[in-house]
Amino acid sequence: MKRIVFMGTPEFAIPCLESLIDRYEVLLVVSQPDRPSGRGRKIKPTPIKEVALEHSINVFQPENINSQNSFKKLSKLDADFYVVVAYGQIISQEILNLPKEATINVHASLLPKYRGGAPIHRAILDGKTKTGVTTMLVERGLDTGPILMQKTIEINAQHTTGDLHDLLAVKGAKLLVETIENFYSITPKKQCNLDSTYAKLLESEDRVIDWSNSGEAIFNQIRGLNPWPLAYTHFKNKRLIITKSEKVKATKGVGGEIIGIDENGPVVKAGNDTALILLEVKPQGKSAMTGDDFLRGYQLDLGDRLK
């Protein structure tokens, strides 16, 4: 039976870990240290740690995976493979060389496209119609290692980042097992750096809706930031989060202007002869609500502006 050390932290990595537990001997789970979370800022275990403990697997959470203490601990394990899935630290070559066979990474894009920390968000924000998962050999560069296997998935116009996250997590787990089972017959393929793109982490300004942008761009922004960190605008000087919208054609009005009242929500003008019907919103200090509930509960007039 193959012996695995698993390195991962967020929910995305859970299907991969569970698929390994079902088939192989997982010697150790390495995860980021527990951090404060929520309004109370209570220390919360990482999602991967919770799964590991449910299966009585030892967990190691170093602040620095490349420390001498980490090396000593890992070097005592007789692992065939290390598997890295959204772990969150760059791993030294010294540690990458420890497993007898290889260190394999699962990445949520079709590399070399969307290297980096936010490949799922960026694919939707950019309006892509397909993405996928890649297994690769890990090297010191950021997602630059030789490709082992890839699977493609279609992105439809209604997919949010949350939807795509869940689909890719399951697809990645299946591809990981397939990669390990066929490892010795796979010829790694070097990535072409000229074709690479970078999926940079989200910043606060990515959340703010600019109503001069095209309706298509804003539509993608809203679903690309759902369920986190969520896109927002301002209505009557208060923040209004928008979680779902629908594109329609519109020529009159200026960016951010309420140009119509649809049965499902207000119609807001965007750029490029388009508008958006706001289907789901969350006003500041209030619970999430449908667009029609927003119409009933708030005084909206034609000509009002979202800013």
VENSULNOR-V423372 format. One record per backbone hydrogen bond with DSSP energy under -0.5 kcal/mol. CO is the residue of the C=O (numbers start at 0). NH is the residue of the N-H. Records with the same first field share a line. If there is no record, write none. Layout:
CO: NH  NH
This chain:
1: 24
2: 79  80
3: 5  26  27
4: 82
5: 29
6: 84
8: 47
9: 12
10: 13
12: 16
13: 17
14: 18
15: 19
16: 20
17: 21
18: 22
19: 22  23
23: 25
24: 3  26
27: 5
28: 59
29: 7
34: 43
36: 41
37: 40
41: 36
43: 34
45: 49
46: 50
47: 51
48: 52
49: 53
50: 54
51: 54  56
52: 55
57: 28
59: 30
63: 66
66: 70
67: 71
68: 72
69: 73
70: 74
71: 75
72: 75
73: 76
76: 78
78: 99
79: 100  101
80: 4
81: 103
82: 6
83: 105
84: 8
85: 8  9
91: 95
92: 96
94: 97
101: 81  103
102: 137
103: 83
104: 106  135
106: 108  133
108: 110
109: 112
111: 114  196
114: 198
117: 121
118: 122
119: 123
120: 124
121: 125
122: 127
123: 126
128: 154
130: 152
132: 150
133: 106
134: 147  148
135: 104
140: 142
145: 136
146: 188
148: 134
150: 132
152: 130
153: 155
155: 158
159: 163
160: 164
161: 165
162: 166
163: 167
164: 168
165: 169
166: 170
167: 171
168: 172
169: 173
170: 174
171: 175
172: 176
173: 177
174: 178
175: 179
176: 180
177: 181
179: 182
181: 184  185
182: 185
185: 187
187: 189
188: 146
190: 192
191: 194
192: 195
196: 114
197: 199
198: 117
202: 205
203: 206
204: 207
206: 231
208: 210
209: 212
212: 270
213: 217
214: 218
215: 219
216: 220
217: 221
218: 222
219: 223
220: 224
222: 160  225
224: 226  229
225: 160  161
230: 241
231: 208
232: 239
233: 306
234: 237
237: 234
238: 283
239: 232
240: 281
241: 230
243: 278  279
245: 276
247: 274
253: 256
255: 305
256: 258  268
257: 302
259: 261  266
261: 264
263: 291
264: 261
265: 267  277
266: 258  259
267: 275
268: 255
270: 214  273
272: 249
273: 269
274: 247
275: 267  277
276: 245  278
278: 290
279: 242  243
280: 288
281: 240
282: 285
288: 280
289: 293
290: 294
291: 295
292: 296
293: 297
297: 299
300: 303
303: 257
304: 235
